[in-house]
Amino acid sequence: MEPSQRTGLIIMLVSAFQFVIFFWAVTRRSYLALALPVLSALAAVSALAFWIGWTMFTGEEEELEEMSEPPAPDEA
């Protein structure tokens, strides 16, 4: 697994975990009037973080081309 894929996987896991923990905490209390807007914002941020992690995880590593010879200087 490439380092960028590992980072993407960690981002996905952390965003999903923090959303589940927050959702669990919201359901245990009766302050939904305050928690629903915060829950909506957190869901949007979590979805964005998960999407970034997914993109990093599924992306392919770019290979850099090595320059074998320097470019020839212009002859005037």
Buried (B, 14 or more C-beta within 10 A) or exposed (E): EEEBBEBBBEBBEBBBEBBEEBBEEBEEEEEEEEBEEEBEEBEEEBEEBBEBBBEBBEEEEEEEEEEEEEEEEEEE
